[in-house]
């Protein structure tokens, strides 16, 4: 009997076509799950008879309690080489090997700038007006050239975002808890004295921090109050970096010009989520990594991970 492999969160139905699965199809039976499971009970029931699971990014938590309910599970493949949603110690304790894949930093960089440009030039409103017979030129765009870009987190993604900001002629500053003047200078940006100063001085603030105890909720009501009324906040990193309710309140009350979000506390968004109707908000359904090249890499290397595991020589093991 072939082993059973679950492909989670295959919303677009591309998991089996983005890569060649033939190297493992004689030993593995694939089942794609297009819908997100909202609770651990639902997930445990769906995966009870599976030996292998392929999960996307950090969409699906795998805590110790879930591993305990999946006695057949032996291999968990996660896209990327870092995943805070998986309890790696619990996986080891339950005899589950966790493997990763390569990932790319450029797609979220590009989406970050799509959101910044969409906000600054009111692209959604103008496109909607044009297509529905609305007014011709109903908004006045914000200039980026000569304005200040504040980058919170100057790692792989943040440093590329900063370079593009400089190419647009923006004055770029950066801050993170461990960022030094020397490292900032290496990327051609100014080190802000602190987060409050960065927020107060910037016309566009974009978040690119890893999520951890120090960064969780780093943008709260107090920090949002430091932003200019004309400023934009963009988050393509992790939803938990921002106090979500405080941000929606700031947008509803017009205390900032707008926000661009690609990440949310609950994904997919519930049908009645206030995000769907909040003004001054440009939102995308977690598209940061959703590109043809990224999917091809994720699933090609997932196939390699599965084949190596079945051959007794696992590769790209996490933890």
C-alpha positions in Angstrom: 0.0 0.0 0.0 1.4 3.5 -0.9 1.9 6.0 1.9 -0.6 8.8 2.1 0.6 12.4 1.6 -1.6 15.4 2.4 -0.9 18.7 0.6 -2.3 21.5 2.9 -3.7 24.9 1.9 -3.6 24.2 -1.8 -6.0 27.1 -2.4 -5.1 27.5 -6.0 -4.9 23.8 -6.8 -1.3 24.0 -8.1 0.5 21.7 -5.7 0.4 18.7 -8.0 1.2 20.7 -11.2 3.9 23.1 -10.0 6.4 20.3 -9.9 7.0 16.8 -11.2 5.8 14.3 -8.6 6.6 11.2 -10.7 9.7 10.3 -8.6 7.5 9.3 -5.7 4.1 8.4 -7.2 4.9 4.7 -7.1 5.3 4.9 -3.3 3.0 7.9 -2.3 -0.6 8.7 -2.8 -1.3 12.5 -2.9 -4.4 14.2 -1.5 -4.8 18.0 -1.9 -6.7 20.0 0.6 -7.7 23.4 -0.9 -9.4 24.7 2.2 -7.9 25.9 5.5 -8.8 23.9 8.6 -10.0 26.4 11.2 -9.4 24.2 14.3 -7.0 21.6 15.6 -9.8 19.1 15.9 -10.7 19.6 12.2 -7.0 19.2 11.2 -6.4 16.2 13.4 -9.5 14.4 11.9 -8.5 15.2 8.4 -4.9 14.1 8.8 -5.4 11.0 11.0 -4.7 8.5 8.2 -1.7 10.4 6.6 1.9 9.4 6.8 3.3 12.6 5.2 2.1 16.2 5.2 3.3 19.1 3.1 2.4 22.5 4.6 2.9 26.0 3.3 4.9 28.5 5.2 3.5 29.1 8.7 -0.1 28.9 7.8 -0.8 25.8 9.9 0.4 25.4 13.5 1.8 22.0 14.4 2.0 22.1 18.3 2.8 19.2 20.5 -0.9 18.5 21.0 -1.5 17.9 17.3 1.5 15.6 16.9 0.1 13.5 19.7 -3.1 13.0 17.7 -1.3 12.0 14.5 0.3 8.6 15.3 0.8 7.7 11.6 2.7 10.9 10.7 6.3 10.3 9.9 7.4 13.2 7.7 6.3 16.9 7.7 7.6 19.1 4.9 7.4 22.8 5.4 8.2 25.4 2.7 11.2 27.5 3.7 14.0 26.6 6.1 12.5 28.3 9.1 9.0 27.7 10.6 7.9 29.1 14.0 4.5 27.3 13.7 6.0 23.9 14.1 7.1 22.5 17.5 10.3 20.8 16.4 11.0 19.3 19.8 7.5 17.7 19.8 8.0 16.4 16.3 11.2 14.7 17.3 9.6 13.3 20.4 6.8 11.7 18.3 9.2 10.4 15.7 8.4 12.9 13.0 11.1 14.2 10.7 10.6 17.8 9.6 12.2 19.0 6.4 12.2 22.3 4.6 12.8 23.8 1.2 14.5 26.7 -0.4 12.7 30.0 -0.5 13.2 33.4 -2.1 13.3 36.9 -0.6 12.5 38.8 -3.8 8.7 38.0 -4.1 7.8 39.7 -0.8 10.1 42.6 -1.7 8.2 43.1 -4.9 4.8 42.8 -3.2 5.9 45.4 -0.6 6.6 47.9 -3.3 3.3 47.0 -5.1 1.5 47.9 -1.9 3.5 51.1 -1.3 2.9 52.3 -4.9 -0.8 51.2 -4.8 -1.3 53.3 -1.7 0.6 56.3 -2.8 -1.1 56.5 -6.2 -4.6 55.3 -5.1 -4.5 52.6 -7.8 -7.4 50.6 -6.6 -9.8 53.6 -6.3 -8.7 55.0 -9.7 -8.9 51.6 -11.5 -12.4 51.0 -10.0 -13.5 54.4 -11.1 -12.2 53.9 -14.6 -13.9 50.6 -15.0 -17.2 51.6 -13.6 -17.7 55.0 -15.3 -16.6 56.9 -12.2 -14.9 60.3 -12.2 -11.7 60.8 -14.3 -8.8 61.5 -11.9 -10.7 61.4 -8.6 -7.6 61.4 -6.3 -4.3 63.2 -5.9 -1.3 60.9 -5.5 1.5 61.2 -2.9 5.0 61.7 -4.2 7.7 59.2 -3.1 10.8 61.0 -4.5 12.3 63.1 -1.7 10.1 61.5 1.0 11.3 59.4 3.9 11.2 55.6 3.9 11.5 54.0 7.3 12.5 50.3 7.2 11.9 48.3 10.4 14.3 45.3 10.0 17.2 45.4 7.6 17.7 41.7 6.9 17.4 39.9 3.5 14.1 41.4 2.6 14.3 44.8 4.4 17.7 45.6 2.8 16.3 45.0 -0.7 13.3 47.2 0.1 15.6 49.9 1.2 17.6 49.8 -2.0 14.5 50.2 -4.1 13.5 53.1 -1.9 16.8 54.8 -2.6 16.3 54.1 -6.3 13.0 56.0 -6.1 14.9 58.9 -4.6 13.6 58.5 -1.1 15.6 59.2 2.0 16.0 55.8 3.7 16.4 55.2 7.4 16.3 51.9 9.2 16.0 50.5 12.7 15.8 47.2 14.5 16.8 46.1 18.0 20.3 44.9 16.9 21.0 47.1 13.9 24.3 49.0 14.0 25.5 52.1 12.2 28.1 50.0 10.4 25.5 47.5 9.1 23.1 50.3 8.1 25.9 52.1 6.2 26.7 48.9 4.3 23.2 49.1 2.8 23.5 52.8 2.2 20.9 53.8 4.8 20.8 55.9 7.9 20.4 54.3 11.3 17.5 55.9 13.2 18.2 56.6 16.9 15.2 54.5 17.8 11.8 53.2 16.7 9.9 56.2 17.9 12.1 58.6 15.9 11.8 56.4 12.8 8.1 56.3 13.0 7.8 60.1 13.6 10.1 61.0 10.8 8.9 58.6 8.0 6.4 59.1 5.3 6.3 55.4 4.6 7.1 52.7 7.2 7.5 49.1 6.2 8.0 46.2 8.5 10.5 43.3 7.9 11.3 41.9 11.4 11.3 38.3 12.4 8.5 37.4 14.8 9.8 36.8 18.4 9.1 37.8 21.9 10.8 41.2 21.5 9.1 42.0 18.2 5.5 40.7 18.9 3.2 43.8 19.0 6.1 46.1 18.4 3.7 48.5 16.6 0.9 49.3 19.0 -1.4 52.2 19.7 1.4 54.3 21.1 3.6 53.7 18.1 0.8 54.3 15.6 0.1 57.7 17.3 3.7 58.7 16.4 3.0 58.4 12.6 2.3 61.5 10.6 -1.4 61.9 9.5 0.0 61.6 5.9 2.1 58.4 6.6 1.6 54.9 5.3 2.3 51.7 7.2 3.0 48.5 5.2 3.3 45.0 6.7 4.2 42.0 4.5 6.1 40.2 7.3 4.1 38.9 10.2 0.7 40.0 11.4 1.6 39.7 15.1 4.1 42.6 14.7 1.2 45.0 14.8 -1.7 45.5 17.2 -4.3 44.7 14.6 -7.2 46.4 16.4 -5.2 49.5 17.1 -4.3 49.7 13.4 -7.9 49.3 12.2 -8.9 52.0 14.7 -6.3 54.4 13.3 -7.5 53.8 9.8 -11.1 54.2 10.6 -10.5 57.4 12.4 -8.2 58.8 9.6 -5.2 59.2 11.9 -2.9 57.9 9.2 -3.2 58.1 5.4 -3.3 54.4 4.8 -1.9 50.9 5.4 -0.9 48.0 3.2 -1.3 44.5 4.6 -0.5 41.1 3.3 -0.7 39.2 6.6 -3.5 38.9 9.1 -4.2 37.4 12.6 -6.6 34.9 11.1 -6.0 33.5 7.6 -7.9 33.1 5.4 -9.9 36.1 6.5 -13.4 35.4 7.8 -16.2 36.7 5.6 -17.2 39.2 8.1 -13.7 40.4 9.1 -13.6 44.2 9.5 -10.5 44.3 7.3 -12.8 43.8 4.4 -14.5 47.1 5.0 -11.9 49.2 6.7 -11.1 52.5 4.8 -7.6 53.5 3.7 -6.5 49.9 3.7 -5.0 48.1 0.7 -5.0 44.4 1.5 -3.8 41.3 -0.3 -4.5 37.6 0.7 -1.0 36.7 1.8 0.5 36.8 -1.7 4.1 37.6 -0.5 5.5 34.2 -1.6 2.8 33.3 -4.2 4.7 33.3 -7.4 5.4 30.7 -10.1 9.1 30.3 -9.3 8.4 30.0 -5.6 5.8 27.4 -5.9 7.9 25.4 -8.4 10.8 25.4 -5.9 8.6 24.6 -2.8 7.0 21.6 -4.4 10.1 20.3 -6.4 12.1 20.3 -3.2 9.1 18.8 -1.3 9.3 15.9 -3.8 13.0 15.6 -3.1 12.5 15.7 0.7 9.9 12.9 0.4 12.1 10.7 -1.9 15.1 11.1 0.4 13.0 10.3 3.5 11.7 7.2 1.9 15.2 6.2 0.9 16.3 6.6 4.5 18.6 9.6 3.8 16.5 12.7 4.8 17.7 16.1 3.5 17.1 19.7 4.6 16.1 18.5 8.1 14.9 21.4 10.3 15.9 21.7 14.0 
